[in-house]
Every structure is written in C-alpha cells, then in structure tokens.
Amino acid sequence: MKRALLLLLALLLVSSALPARAGITSEQQEEADAFFARLFAQKNTVGGAVIVNQNGERIYGYFHGKAGGGRAVTEDTVYKVASVTKLITAIGVMQLVEQGKVDLDAPLLDSAGSPICNPRFPDQPITLRQAMSHTTSLISSANYTGTPTWSGKYFDVYAPGTQYAYANLNGGILGSLIEKISGQSLNSYMTEHVFAPLKINASYASTLLPDPSQLSYSFNADGTVYASSASYLRTDEHYDDTCDPGSHFRMSVGNLYISLKGLESLGAMLANRGEYQGVRLLMPGSVYLMQMDQSTLGGSSVTGESPYGLNTFRFELDGRAWYGHQGWWSGRMADLFYEPDSRTAVVLVMNGNNRTVGAVNREVAAQMERTLQFISSWIEANGMDITIIDDGE
C-alpha cells in the first residue's frame, strides 16, 4: 500500500528559541476588548467569544453575552459548530492513516463493499483524499441525511480528483469511514482518541456530552431563539450511538457540540504540530499534510487545485498563511483557524450573528478576517522549519 504521503514523519528544526513574552499588554487587552465589543454589537451577536492561543498558552479571551437560560458565555460554554465538525473529525481520520489502517488514495467502498464511483467515470473510484479535499465530483446538494445511493444525480460531469466543489457529503464520508475501520461509533472513537485525552467536553449528540449543562442555545440572526438546550437534548434523546457506517453520514458533516475551551485546545494542538499540553494526537507530518495542496503531491489521486488540503481550508491574509475551517448555520457562526509559523490558534464564535461574506475568500467570514487582522501585531514567528522525509515507497 502506497503510504509515502502520510509518511511525512517530519523533523521540526527549531532555529530560534520561543518568544519569551506570553500574553499581551494591558493596553492591548483594553483595545481588543473595545474592538470586539463593537464587532459583536455590529453583528447583533447574542453570545460568543474570541480566544487567541499562542505557543500553547492563551494570550487573550473575550466572552460576550448570553448562552441562554440566564447563563453568561464562558470558556466552558458548548456550541454546535456546524462545518468546523469536518476539520475536527479529520483529526480522527488522520490517526487511522498514521496507523496504516487507511490509505488516502485507495477506493472508498459503499455499504455493499463496492467502490464508490461517479457513474460517468466508472473506472475512477472515489478516494478519501478526494473527499477530504472536496474534489470527489459530488455536487453540493448530494443527500447525506441517510444512506447515500451514489447514483448519477449525486455527481457532476467532471472526473473525480480534477476539480474542487464543496459538498457536505464529503464530510459525511469521514464519520462513516471511522466507524467502518475502528468498529466503534463515531462518537465513541473520537471521545476515546481525541476528546478524552485533552479533557474536552464534546460529542456528536448533545445527550452524549460529558457535561450537557454547558450547552448553549442557538439564536437566529434577529436574536430570537432558534433552538434551546432543552430542544437539542430532546432531539438527540434517541440517538443510536452504535457503529452503523451505512447510516451515520450526517454526524460528521456538522453535528459536533464542543466547548469553546475544547475548540481552543484542538486549534492549539494543530498550531503546535499535533501536540498540546503534553498530549500528542497527531504526528507533525500529518498536520503538515492536512495543510498541503494535495494536487502538488506525487502519486496523489487529486490532480485539480483545491483551497482545501485534507479538510483544512487555507488562505493568505497580510502575508500569513492561515489554516482551519468555518461553520455556519442560521445565526450561528464558528471559526477555528491557526497559523503554524507562530503557533497561533484563533477561535471565533458568534451566535445570533448577522453574517456577511469576506472579501478575501467567500468561505472565510468578514468577521474572522477582521479578527485576524486585528491580532496580527500580537503574532511573533518562532523560526520553525519543516523538513519532509519521504521513505521512497
């Protein structure tokens, strides 16, 4: 099995010591608080937060408004983070890739054990690398609420791997794959291998949260309640937390509930090359591979350029490359982005937000761009270089 791409067990060559400064000045804190108070007010945000972590330490936190039920937003508040789910689920997938249990370029199989194909290109099976880079040729409206039929109506007219087109079902494939390979439910696997090691309050169903009392309401853009924590718990009351890879495609599309502190932890883990607070979830090479344009890699089943590496959106802002994912549904918006050179991770969540689209990339909300631009003066590069080792297979 060709594994040269995972295979990046990278060396990190530290050319300078980490910055001695941890944190920001009191003046910067005051300026930031005023800036984000205005930003949240302008976007009609009912409740949300900004967290900035650098070198594994929080250097800034701003918690705004209410979580519902008379509760204020804190670092422990749990939000449903929509498509940020895809990035976090990818962490579990990459663990399986590291273990050699999954080949990024092997054909993905349907519930009957046959390769998943675009019927127009039956000799070119869909691969995991294509799913994680959104180059499968699946259309955006491809159904993911039940077991996909993989019929012609699910696919566009171009060959898999050749073009980028975002489709939620690509994210759904991740959860199904984890269940099929691990023999565990998606939630059980991710809890054991991703959430529990970092003591993160997270789950793919609200009733499975270690602490459901922290669950936030969701609010519409006009500030009215979209869903209370009680309604989320009622909806998930009968969730079947068993291993059922043929039916759980929806869970890894956008169903993750996670605390703000948990988002920070996973962002910091990615910014710090797979390790946070002494816990290593991924090897450095896996994190680097998630960031890369997959079409530039030899032997890759992706030949068309995509803004996504492996479920990791990348864009440049003020000369810095940022990586992460955005989620949005109704009035909820969640962003988790990191900048690896400075080991900086940024969480931005707005609930009740009146979202607008950013000017740099349509998939990065203007609020996140403004946030990253504002904190740019806080960022110090750490002088990290990455050398990729290819074992030649």
N, C-alpha and C positions, 0 to 999 in steps of 0.2 A: 504494500500500500504506500502510495507516494505521500510523504509527510514533510517534505522539505520546507514547506511554508510555515508550518506551525513551529516549526523547528527552529525557530528563531531563538533559541535559548540565548538571549542577548547578554553581552557584557556591558555593564554600566561603568564607564570610566569617568571618575569624578576629577575634574581638572581644577576645581577650587572648592574651598570649604563652603558650607551652607551659610547664608547670611546670619549674622548674629542677632539682628533685630527680629523679634517675634511680636507682631502686633502693629498697631498704628497709633499715631499721636492722639491726644485728647482733642486737638483742633480738627484733625481728620475725622475723628469719630463724630464730632458735632456737625461738621459739614455733611458727612454721609447721612446722618440721621435726618437732617433737614432736607437733603436731596431726595431720599427715599420716601419721606413723609409726603412730599409734593408729588412724586411719581405715583404712589399708591392712591393718593386722593384724586389725581387727574384721571386715573383709570377706574375709578369707582370701586376700588378693591375693598371687599368686606373684611377679609382676613388673609394674611400671607406673611412671607418672610424673605429676607436676603441673608445668606450665610456665605462668608468667604473663609476658606481654609487654605493655608499655605505651609508647606513643609510639614504637613500632618498636624498643624495647630490652627485652631480657629482664631482669625485675626479680626473678624467683625461679625456681628449678628444683629439683625434688625427684625423685630417681630411686631406685626401690625394687626390691630383689630381683633375680631372675634372668630371663634371656631364654631359657635352655635351652642345653644343650651346654656347660655350665661358664662361660657368659658372663653378666656383670652387665648390667643395663639401663643404657644411656647415651642421650644425645640422638640418637645415630645408629641406635639400635635401630629396626627396621622392624616394624610391626604391620599385620595385616589389620584394617581399621577398620569393617567392616560398613557400616551405612547412612550413616555420615559420607561415604561414597563419593558419595552423591547431591548433597550440598552442593558438594563439590569438582568434580564433573562439571558442575554448573550454571555454574561459572566459565567453562568452555569454551563452553557454550551461549550465555552472555551475550556472549561475544566475537563470536559469529556474529550475534547480534541487533544488536550495535553496528554491525557491518559492513553491515547491511541484508540479510543473506543469509537471515534467518529472521524471520518475523512471528509474534509471540506469539499472535495471535488468528486466524491462518489455519488452515484444516482440516489436521490431520495425515493423512498418506496411508499406506496399508498397502503391502506389498511389490508389489502389483499396480497401485499408483497410484490407488486409490480412497480416498475419505475414510473415516477410522475413525469408526464411529458405534455408539452404543448402539442395537441393533435396535428397541428400544421407541420411540426418538426419531430416526428415520432422517433427519429434516430438520435435525438439530442436531449437526453434526460435532464431534468432539473436537478441542481446540486444545492447543497447547503450554502456554499459560498455565494451562489447567485441569490438565494433567499435573503442572506444577511446583507447583501449589497443592493437589494431591490432591483435585480436585473433578471428575474425569472421569466419575464414577459407576462406575468399575471396582471390583470387590469385592476384598477383601484376599487371597483365595485364587486370583485370576486368575494363570494359569500364565505364567512368564517364563523357563523353562529352555530353550525352543526358540522357534520362530516362532509367535507368538500367532495364534489363529484368529479372534479378535474376535467370537466367537459370543455368543448371548444369555446363556450361562452365565457369561460374564466380567463381566456388568454387573448393577447393581442396578436398582430400579424407578423411580428418580427421574431427572430430566433432567440432562444434563451441565452443570456450572457452578453448580448450585444448592445442593449440599451437600458438606461435607467428609467424606472417608473415606480413611484412609491405605491405599495399595496399593503394594506393591513394584514392580509392573509400570509404574507411573507413572515410577519412576526408571529402569527399563529403557528406556523410550522415549527418554531423553536420549542414551544411547550410540548407539542406532540412528540417531537424528537427526543426531548429529555425523558419523557415518560417511557417511550419505547426502548431507549438504550439503558436507562437506570433501573427500570422495573418499579419505580416509585411514582407517586403522583407528583405533578409539577411542584405543588406547594411543599410536599414533604422533602423532595430533593433540594429545593432552593433554601428551605429552612435549615436543613442539616448542613449544607455545604457552603452557603453564602450568608444567610441572615444570622443564624445562631453563633457562628464563630466571632462575629463582631457585635453580638448582643443587640441586634436590630429588631425593632418592633415592626414586622412586615408580614404580609400574606397576600395571597391571590383571591381570598374571600374574606370579607370583613369578620365573619364569625370565627375565623381561624387565627385572628390576631392574638398574640400573647397578651396584649392589653387593649381590648376594644374600647375601653372607657376614654381613650385619647382620640377617637375617630372624629374628624371634623364633619360638619355639614358641608354640602356643596351649595353654592349660590349662583343664581343666574347673573347675567351681565347687568341687570337692573337692580340687583341686590336682594331680590326675592329668593326664597328657599327653593332650590332645585331638588335636593334630597337631604333629609335629616339623617343623623347617625342611626336612629332607630329604623328608618326605612331601609337603609343599607343592610342592617342586620336582619331585618325581615326578609329581604330579597335573597340573602345568602343563607338563610336558615337551613335550607335543604340541599345545600351544595354537596355534591358527591365527591369527596376527597379521596378518590381511588385512582389507580393507574388506568387510564382509559384514553390512550393516544389517538383513537379514532374520533373522539368526541370533544376533546378539550382545546380545540383550536382558538377559541375566544380568549382564554385566560391569559395568554402571553401577548395578546395584541395591546391591551390597555387596562387590565383588571387589577394591577398591583396597588395595594394600600401600603404606605410606608411612612414612617415618621420623618420629620424634617431632619432630625439628627441622623437618621439612617441614610437619607439621601446624601448628607454631608460625608458620612463615613465611606460610602461607596465611591463618591466623587474623589475623595482624598486618596482612596486606595488606588484608583486608576491614575491619578496625578502622580502618585509615588510608585509607579511601576509595579502595581499588583500587591503592595503590602501596606497595611495600616495598623498602627498600634501593636506592632509585633506579630500580626497575623497576616500570613501570605495567602491570598486567594488565587492569584494568577502569577505565572512566571512573567518576567519583564518582556520577553519576546512575544508573548500572547497579547499583551496590552498594545505593544507596538504594531503587531499585525492587525489588530482591530482598527487602528487609525489609518492604515495604508490604503491607497487606491489599488484595489485588487487587480485591475487590468494591467498594472505595471509588473506583475509578478510572473516569472516564467512558469509555464505549465498550468496557469490559472484557468478555470472554467469561465471566468469573467474576462471578456475582451473589450467591452464598452465602458467608457468612463462613467463613474457614479460619484455623487457627493458623499456617499456613504462608504466607509470601509466595511467593517463587519458590525452592522447595527450601530455604527458610530458616525454621526454626521460631522463633517469637518468644514470649517470656513475660516477665512482670514479677516482680522479686524485690527487696524492700526499696526500692521506688520507682524502680528502674532497669529499663530495657528491655534484655534480652539477646537475641541472635540467634545461630543456629547450627544444629547438628544433633547427634543422638545416634546411636550404633550399638551394637548388642548381638547377640551370638550365643554360645550355650553359656556359657562362663565369661568371655568377652571383653566388655569394655565400653569404648567410646571416646566422648569428648565433645569437641567443638570449638565454643566459644561466644565471642562478642565483644560489647563494649559500646561503641558508636560515639562517644558523647559524651566519654568519657575515653580513647578509643583503646586500650582494654584487650582483649587476647585471652587466653583461658584454654584450655589443653589438659589433659584428664584421661583417662588410660588405665589400666585395671585388667585384668589377665589372671589368670584363676583366681578371679575375683571372684564372690561370692555376692550377686547384685544384688537390690535392693529398689526399690520404686516410690516416687517422690517425692510429697509431699503437695500441692505447688502444681500440677503438671501430671503426668499419668501418663507422659508421654513424656520427662520430664526426671528422671533417676535421683536419688535422695535424696543420693547421694554428690556429685553435681555441685552440687546446691543448697547442701549444707554447705560445699563448696569456695568457691563464690561468696560465700556469707555470710561466711566467714572472711576472705577477702581484701578485703571491701568497704571496710575502713578504709584500704586502700592506694590506693584509686581517687581520682583528682583529675580533675574536669571541666576540659576545655580551652576552654570557651566557644565551641564551634563551632555556627554556624547554617547551615542549608541553604536556599537559595532555588531552587525548581524553575522551570526555563524550559520552557514549552510552546510549540512552534513553530506551534501552531494548526492542524496538519493533521488 
